[in-house]
Amino acid sequence: METGFDSGSTLDYVYRNRASGITAVGKAVDWMYLNSIGWRGIRVRKQNVERLLTEAIARLRSEGKPVHIADIAAGHGRYVLDAIAGDARGADQIVFRDASDLNIERGTALIAERRLSAMARFEKGDAFDRKSLESMLPRPTLAVISGLYELFPENAALRESLAG
């Protein structure tokens, strides 16, 4: 209720998929919430993104290219971090961007918790600002956008984002 049902905080909670509550009834209600069809689908999307990231990273490595990942609307960045967790060569650099200070704060904490601060960082950014996206350093060799575009009915902003 605090952050909205399409926010990075809510999605991170759904990805963790651990029911909580003060009482047994509260925990049961939370379990039902987390197991609703919509949230189960979101977790399948996370698995698909992780699989595709793993495949794309392997392809870049096989071509001798650096793996510079940019997630332009990262939320907390959990699905990218989970995708590289099992691979010591997962990425050379990861830049997570988000417009929300709360997402940046929590994503930065997640990076620190996983001891990945040398290769990953969060920065504030607008996923629809073409010039800002074009100026990202290091230049991404793999870009991620998941769970954002479908929230916006107008194509002009999406085209600007994709062009960036």
Secondary structure, DSSP 4 states (H G I P E B T S, - for coil): --S-TTSHHHHHHHHHT----SSHHHHHHHHHHHTSHHHHHHHHHHHHHHHHHHHHHHHHHHTT---EEEETT-TT-HHHHHHHTT-TTS-SEEEEEES-HHHHHHHHHHHHHTT-TTTEEEEE--TT-HHHHHT-SSPPSEEE--SSGGG---HHHHHHHHH-
